[in-house]
Amino acid sequence: MTSECGTLDMRKVKIYTVLAILICTALGFWAFKDWLPAPRENNVSYKITKRWNLPEELREVSGIVWLDNHLMAAIQDEDGIIFIYNLETKLIENQIEFGENGDYEGLTIKNDDAYVVTSDGVITEIKNFKKPNFQVSTYKTPFSEKNNIESLEIDPTNNRLLLAPKDHDLGSEEGKGIYSYSLETHELNRQPVFTIAMNDPVLKRFRDNKKHKTFRPSDMAIHPITGEYYVLEGVRPKLLIIDRDGHLKNAYFLEKAMFPQPEGITFNEEGILFISSEGKGDGLGIITQLQLNDRD
C-alpha cells in the first residue's frame, strides 16, 4: 500500500511540475509577446541601397541632417560638437564645438543656423554655425527629462521647430504629441500640431501594456516632396509615416541586426532617405540609405 501511495504521489508531483512549467511558459509569452520579432514578410518592406560605417567619434551618433554635396551634419549624445561627415571620402571634414558635454539627442538645420535639443528639452541655437564667429543661445521649454526629448525637425514653411517626447507626453498617456516651437517668439505651443494615438490601428502590432511605450519617437524628418512626417523609433526599431494632416499611414519594422539603435533620420533634396544608428557593444555607428517598398 505504501509503495502504491508513493507511486501516486510521484505521479502527482510530475503532473504538477509539468503544469507549472506550462503556466510559466504561457505567462512568459504573454508578458513578452510584444517584444517578439515581426513576421518575416514585414521585415523586407524596404531595400538597403548603401551603408557607411562611421568613425569612432560618431559611434553614438544621435542625429543627422543632410547638407549638400555628399555632406552630412551629425551629432552624438555626449559631446557638444557638430560633425561634418563626407559620404564620398568617408571622413569627418570639420568639427564645430558649440557647447559642453551633455545628452544631445536631436539636430536640425535651417539655412545657416543649427538647432540641437537635449533630452530635457533644452534647445541650443547655433547661428551661422559654419562660420568661426558663430553665436550660441539656449532656450528652455516645458519639457523635462521625464518627457525624454530625442526628436527635432525644422518646419521651414511655418518658421518653427517640431519636437516629440519619447516617453511621457505633456498631456495624456494615450498619445504622443508633435509640438511646435516658434523661432520668432522662442516659445513652445503646448497644443500639439497633431497627436500619435497609442491605440491607432496602424500601431496595433506594437501595442504595449504600458501605453506610452507603444511608440517611442527617437527622431523625425519631413519628406521634402510629399510633406509627410517620418517618425523613427530606436528601442524597438520601426518607422512610422504620417500624412500632412496628422493621420497615421504606415509603420515599417526595421531589422535590429541592420538598425541596432536608429536615432537619426534625414532626407536629401531628392527625397532619398537616410537613417543613422548607434553602434552596439564594440560596433561602429552606421548611416544607411534605404528605399521603402510601397505598402497598402
ZINOR-V356164 format. One record per pair of residues at least 6 apart in sequence whose C-alpha atoms are under 7 Angstrom apart, sorted by the first residue. I is the first residue (numbers start at 0). J is the second residue. Records with the same first field share a line. If there is no record, write none. Layout:
# ZINOR-V356164
I->J ; J
This chain:
# ZINOR-V356164
33->205 ; 206 ; 207
41->252
42->252 ; 253 ; 254
44->251 ; 291 ; 292
45->289 ; 290 ; 291 ; 292
46->289 ; 290 ; 291
47->288 ; 289 ; 290
48->288 ; 289
49->287 ; 288
50->285 ; 286 ; 287 ; 288
51->285 ; 286 ; 287
52->283 ; 284 ; 285 ; 286
53->283 ; 284 ; 285
55->283
57->75 ; 284
58->277 ; 278 ; 283 ; 284
59->75 ; 76 ; 277 ; 278 ; 284
60->73 ; 74 ; 75 ; 76 ; 275 ; 276 ; 277 ; 284
61->74 ; 75 ; 76 ; 104 ; 105 ; 262 ; 263 ; 277
62->73 ; 74 ; 75 ; 104 ; 105 ; 106 ; 262 ; 263
63->71 ; 72 ; 73 ; 74 ; 106 ; 263 ; 264 ; 265 ; 275
64->71 ; 72 ; 73 ; 106 ; 107 ; 265
65->71 ; 72 ; 265 ; 266 ; 267
66->72
69->85 ; 86 ; 87
70->83 ; 84 ; 85 ; 86
71->83 ; 84 ; 85
72->81 ; 82 ; 83 ; 84
73->81 ; 82 ; 83
74->80 ; 81 ; 82 ; 106
75->103
76->101 ; 102 ; 103 ; 104
77->100 ; 101 ; 102 ; 103
78->99 ; 100 ; 101
79->96 ; 97 ; 98 ; 99 ; 100 ; 101
80->94 ; 95 ; 96 ; 97 ; 98
81->94 ; 95 ; 96
82->91 ; 93 ; 94 ; 95
83->91 ; 92 ; 93 ; 94
84->90 ; 91 ; 92
85->91 ; 92
97->135
102->117 ; 118
103->115 ; 116 ; 117 ; 118
104->116 ; 117 ; 118 ; 149
105->115 ; 116 ; 117 ; 149 ; 150 ; 151 ; 218
106->114 ; 115 ; 116 ; 151
107->113 ; 114 ; 115 ; 151 ; 152 ; 153
108->114 ; 153
109->153
111->126 ; 127 ; 128
112->125 ; 126 ; 127 ; 128
113->124 ; 125 ; 126 ; 128
114->122 ; 123 ; 124 ; 125
115->122 ; 123 ; 124
116->122 ; 123 ; 151
117->148
118->144 ; 147 ; 148 ; 149
119->142 ; 143 ; 144 ; 147 ; 148
120->139 ; 140 ; 142 ; 143 ; 148
121->137 ; 138 ; 139 ; 140
122->137 ; 138 ; 139
123->135 ; 136 ; 137 ; 138
124->135 ; 136 ; 137
125->133 ; 134 ; 135 ; 136
126->133 ; 134 ; 135
127->133
140->187
145->166 ; 167
146->164 ; 165 ; 166 ; 167 ; 168
147->164 ; 165 ; 166
148->163 ; 164 ; 165
149->164 ; 165 ; 217 ; 218
150->162 ; 163 ; 216 ; 217 ; 218 ; 219
151->160 ; 161 ; 162 ; 218 ; 219
152->160 ; 161 ; 162 ; 219 ; 220
153->159 ; 160 ; 161
154->160 ; 161
158->181 ; 182
159->179 ; 180 ; 181 ; 182
160->179 ; 180 ; 181
161->177 ; 178 ; 179 ; 180
162->177 ; 178 ; 179
163->175 ; 176 ; 177 ; 178 ; 216
164->175 ; 216
165->215 ; 216 ; 217
166->211 ; 212 ; 215
167->211
168->175 ; 176
172->210 ; 211
173->196 ; 197 ; 210 ; 211
174->194 ; 195 ; 196 ; 197 ; 211
175->194 ; 195 ; 196
176->191 ; 193 ; 194 ; 195
177->191 ; 192 ; 193 ; 194
178->188 ; 189 ; 191 ; 192
179->187 ; 188 ; 191 ; 192
180->186 ; 187 ; 188
181->187
193->245
197->210 ; 213 ; 214
201->247 ; 249 ; 250
205->213
206->213
207->213
214->232
215->232
216->230 ; 231 ; 232
217->231 ; 232 ; 233 ; 262
218->230 ; 231 ; 262 ; 263 ; 264
219->228 ; 229 ; 230 ; 231 ; 264
220->228 ; 229 ; 230 ; 264 ; 265
221->227 ; 228 ; 229
222->228 ; 266 ; 270
223->268 ; 270
224->270
226->243
227->240 ; 241 ; 242 ; 243
228->240 ; 241 ; 242
229->238 ; 239 ; 240 ; 241
230->238 ; 239 ; 240
231->237 ; 238 ; 239
232->238 ; 261
233->260 ; 261 ; 262
234->260
236->252 ; 253 ; 254 ; 255 ; 258 ; 260 ; 261
237->250 ; 251 ; 252 ; 253
238->250 ; 251 ; 252
239->249 ; 250 ; 251
240->247 ; 248 ; 249 ; 250
241->247 ; 248
242->248
258->276
259->276 ; 277 ; 278 ; 279
260->276 ; 277
261->274 ; 275 ; 276 ; 277
262->275 ; 276
263->274 ; 275 ; 276
264->273 ; 274 ; 275
265->272 ; 273 ; 274
266->272 ; 273
272->288 ; 289 ; 290
273->286 ; 287 ; 288 ; 289
274->286 ; 287 ; 288
275->285 ; 286 ; 287
276->284 ; 285 ; 286
277->284 ; 285
278->284 ; 285
